């Protein structure tokens, strides 16, 4: 799968490990009332997400360790962040099935039960541009302000009178502040991704060492999830500012 890969808890999947792509989506829970004369009334009861799944291959010298680690996630039943591209879900590993063929080549399939779609708020339509920009930066600050202080400065600039009117000094300051916050978020995401690099995770050279690293990786995983969410809010704030009229 092209792109930056897929992250499940402390594990980064990439290359052959997500060779099949990722299936997602679902349905809508419906109650259908068939009335006399062929009329029909439908009650929509809400989204019903399907399991998110993918197939791949663990390969290389750490294939067995990575398979063991994912199986430990399955056995734990823990709530985990699942992140790729612009998608961010909280999930539980529903099934993990691996086919051990040799120590350096292990095909597998994995399915995750969706508990929450954490990024769904990012695609809601903004009603008021100025208020939306401030609200989005506030949401970004709530996620990542301790990690990226420049979000606070961007939020303050966007709150000034005229910040949503293109061409004003307040608008230029808000745009510059949001751009700076986006750059800092991108850099912080890269740092957090590096903290859960598989090479670091399996540096101990044994299954026990890899599994023991789960606790230490939790903080980095939580930071990465918060930063990815904050990046989504900051990105929407930037787009809304770009649509401002004079």
C-alpha positions as CSV (number, residue, x, y, z in Angstrom):
1,X,0.0,0.0,0.0
2,X,1.5,3.3,-1.0
3,X,1.8,6.1,1.5
4,X,3.1,6.3,5.0
5,X,1.9,2.9,6.1
6,X,-0.5,1.8,8.7
7,X,-0.1,2.0,12.5
8,X,-1.9,-0.3,14.9
9,X,-1.0,0.4,18.6
10,X,2.8,0.2,18.8
11,X,3.2,-1.7,15.4
12,X,3.9,0.0,12.1
13,X,2.8,-2.0,9.1
14,X,4.3,-1.1,5.7
15,X,5.3,-2.6,2.3
16,X,4.3,-6.3,2.0
17,X,2.7,-6.1,5.5
18,X,-0.3,-4.3,3.9
19,X,0.0,-5.8,0.5
20,X,-3.7,-6.2,0.0
21,X,-4.7,-2.7,0.9
22,X,-7.2,-2.0,3.7
23,X,-10.9,-2.7,3.6
24,X,-13.2,-0.4,5.5
25,X,-16.7,1.0,5.4
26,X,-19.9,-0.6,6.6
27,X,-23.6,-0.1,6.4
28,X,-26.5,1.8,8.0
29,X,-28.8,0.1,10.5
30,X,-32.3,0.4,9.0
31,X,-35.8,-0.4,10.2
32,X,-38.2,-0.7,7.2
33,X,-42.0,-0.4,7.6
34,X,-43.9,-1.6,4.5
35,X,-47.3,0.2,4.4
36,X,-50.5,-0.6,2.4
37,X,-50.3,0.5,-1.2
38,X,-46.6,-0.1,-1.5
39,X,-45.5,2.8,0.5
40,X,-42.4,2.4,2.7
41,X,-41.1,4.2,5.8
42,X,-37.5,3.8,6.7
43,X,-36.0,4.7,10.1
44,X,-32.2,5.2,9.9
45,X,-30.7,4.1,13.3
46,X,-27.1,5.0,12.6
47,X,-23.9,3.7,11.1
48,X,-22.7,0.1,11.5
49,X,-19.0,-0.1,10.7
50,X,-17.7,-3.3,9.2
51,X,-14.5,-4.8,10.6
52,X,-11.4,-3.2,9.1
53,X,-9.1,-5.9,7.6
54,X,-6.0,-6.4,5.6
55,X,-3.7,-9.2,4.6
56,X,0.1,-9.2,4.3
57,X,3.4,-10.9,5.0
58,X,5.9,-10.5,7.8
59,X,9.3,-10.9,6.3
60,X,12.9,-10.6,7.3
61,X,14.9,-11.5,10.4
62,X,12.3,-10.1,12.8
63,X,9.2,-11.7,11.1
64,X,8.6,-14.1,14.0
65,X,8.9,-11.4,16.6
66,X,6.5,-9.1,14.8
67,X,4.0,-11.9,14.4
68,X,4.2,-12.7,18.1
69,X,3.8,-9.0,19.1
70,X,0.6,-8.7,17.0
71,X,-0.7,-11.9,18.5
72,X,-0.1,-10.5,21.9
73,X,-2.2,-7.4,20.9
74,X,-5.0,-9.8,19.8
75,X,-4.8,-11.7,23.1
76,X,-4.8,-8.6,25.2
77,X,-8.2,-7.3,23.9
78,X,-6.9,-3.8,24.4
79,X,-8.4,-0.7,22.8
80,X,-5.8,0.5,20.2
81,X,-5.4,3.4,17.8
82,X,-5.6,2.4,14.1
83,X,-4.2,5.1,11.8
84,X,-3.4,5.4,8.1
85,X,-3.6,8.3,5.7
86,X,-6.5,10.5,7.0
87,X,-8.2,7.7,8.9
88,X,-8.1,7.3,12.7
89,X,-10.1,4.7,14.5
90,X,-10.1,3.2,18.0
91,X,-10.3,-0.6,17.5
92,X,-9.9,-4.0,19.2
93,X,-8.1,-6.7,17.3
94,X,-10.9,-9.2,16.4
95,X,-8.8,-11.8,14.8
96,X,-5.2,-12.4,13.8
97,X,-4.3,-15.6,11.9
98,X,-0.7,-16.2,10.8
99,X,0.6,-19.1,8.6
100,X,4.1,-19.8,9.8
101,X,6.1,-21.1,6.8
102,X,9.6,-20.2,7.9
103,X,11.2,-17.8,10.3
104,X,11.5,-15.0,7.7
105,X,8.2,-15.3,5.8
106,X,4.9,-15.4,7.6
107,X,1.6,-14.7,5.7
108,X,-1.2,-13.3,8.0
109,X,-4.6,-11.8,7.9
110,X,-5.9,-9.3,10.6
111,X,-9.3,-7.9,11.4
112,X,-10.1,-5.0,13.7
113,X,-13.5,-4.3,15.3
114,X,-14.2,-0.5,15.2
115,X,-15.2,1.0,18.5
116,X,-15.1,4.7,17.5
117,X,-14.3,6.6,14.3
118,X,-12.1,9.3,15.9
119,X,-11.6,11.3,12.7
120,X,-15.3,11.6,11.8
121,X,-15.6,15.1,13.2
122,X,-12.9,16.2,10.8
123,X,-15.2,15.9,7.7
124,X,-18.3,17.7,9.1
125,X,-19.3,20.8,7.2
126,X,-18.3,24.1,8.8
127,X,-21.3,26.5,9.4
128,X,-19.4,29.6,10.1
129,X,-15.9,30.0,8.6
130,X,-14.4,32.2,11.3
131,X,-15.9,30.3,14.2
132,X,-14.9,27.0,12.5
133,X,-11.3,28.0,12.2
134,X,-11.1,29.0,15.9
135,X,-13.0,25.8,16.9
136,X,-10.7,23.6,14.8
137,X,-7.5,25.2,16.3
138,X,-9.0,24.8,19.7
139,X,-9.6,21.1,19.0
140,X,-6.0,20.8,17.7
141,X,-4.7,22.5,20.8
142,X,-6.7,20.1,23.1
143,X,-4.9,17.2,21.4
144,X,-1.4,18.5,21.0
145,X,-0.8,21.8,22.7
146,X,1.7,20.4,25.2
147,X,3.6,18.9,22.3
148,X,3.3,21.7,19.8
149,X,3.1,25.1,21.5
150,X,2.7,27.1,18.2
151,X,-0.9,25.8,18.0
152,X,-1.7,28.1,20.9
153,X,-0.3,31.1,19.0
154,X,-2.2,30.2,15.9
155,X,-5.4,29.9,17.9
156,X,-4.9,33.4,19.4
157,X,-4.2,34.9,16.0
158,X,-7.3,33.3,14.5
159,X,-9.4,34.7,17.3
160,X,-8.6,38.4,16.4
161,X,-11.2,40.5,14.7
162,X,-10.9,40.3,10.9
163,X,-8.9,37.1,10.9
164,X,-11.4,35.4,8.5
165,X,-11.4,38.4,6.1
166,X,-8.8,37.9,3.3
167,X,-6.4,40.7,2.9
168,X,-6.5,42.1,6.4
169,X,-3.5,42.2,8.7
170,X,-5.3,39.9,11.1
171,X,-5.9,37.4,8.3
172,X,-2.2,37.4,7.3
173,X,-1.2,36.8,10.9
174,X,-3.7,34.0,11.3
175,X,-2.6,32.3,8.1
176,X,1.1,32.5,9.0
177,X,0.3,31.1,12.5
178,X,-1.6,28.2,11.1
179,X,1.1,27.4,8.6
180,X,3.7,27.4,11.4
181,X,1.6,25.1,13.5
182,X,1.1,22.7,10.6
183,X,4.9,22.6,10.0
184,X,5.5,21.9,13.7
185,X,2.8,19.2,13.7
186,X,4.3,17.5,10.7
187,X,7.8,17.5,12.3
188,X,6.3,16.1,15.6
189,X,4.4,13.3,13.7
190,X,7.7,12.3,12.2
191,X,9.4,12.2,15.6
192,X,6.6,10.2,17.1
193,X,6.7,7.7,14.2
194,X,10.4,7.3,14.7
195,X,9.8,6.5,18.4
196,X,7.9,3.4,17.4
197,X,10.2,2.3,14.6
198,X,10.2,-1.6,14.4
199,X,14.0,-1.6,14.6
200,X,13.8,0.1,17.9
201,X,10.9,-2.1,19.1
202,X,12.8,-5.3,18.5
203,X,16.2,-4.1,19.5
204,X,16.3,-6.6,22.3
205,X,16.5,-9.5,19.8
206,X,13.9,-11.8,21.5
207,X,10.2,-12.2,21.7
208,X,10.2,-11.4,25.4
209,X,12.0,-8.2,24.8
210,X,9.6,-7.2,22.1
211,X,6.6,-7.9,24.2
212,X,8.1,-6.1,27.2
213,X,8.5,-3.0,25.1
214,X,4.7,-2.6,24.7
215,X,4.3,-0.5,27.8
216,X,7.2,1.8,26.8
217,X,5.7,2.2,23.4
218,X,2.3,3.2,24.7
219,X,3.2,6.9,25.3
220,X,4.7,7.3,21.9
221,X,1.6,5.7,20.3
222,X,-0.7,8.0,22.2
223,X,1.3,11.0,21.2
224,X,1.2,10.0,17.6
225,X,-2.6,9.5,17.6
226,X,-3.1,12.9,19.2
227,X,-0.7,14.6,16.7
228,X,-2.4,13.0,13.7
229,X,-5.8,14.1,15.0
230,X,-4.5,17.7,15.6
231,X,-3.0,17.7,12.1
232,X,-6.4,17.0,10.7
233,X,-8.0,19.9,12.6
234,X,-5.2,22.3,11.7
235,X,-5.4,21.2,8.0
236,X,-9.1,22.0,7.9
237,X,-8.5,25.4,9.6
238,X,-6.0,26.2,6.9
239,X,-8.4,25.2,4.1
240,X,-11.2,27.3,5.6
241,X,-8.8,30.3,5.9
242,X,-7.9,29.8,2.2
243,X,-11.6,30.0,1.3
244,X,-12.0,33.3,3.1
245,X,-13.5,36.2,1.1
246,X,-12.5,39.9,1.1
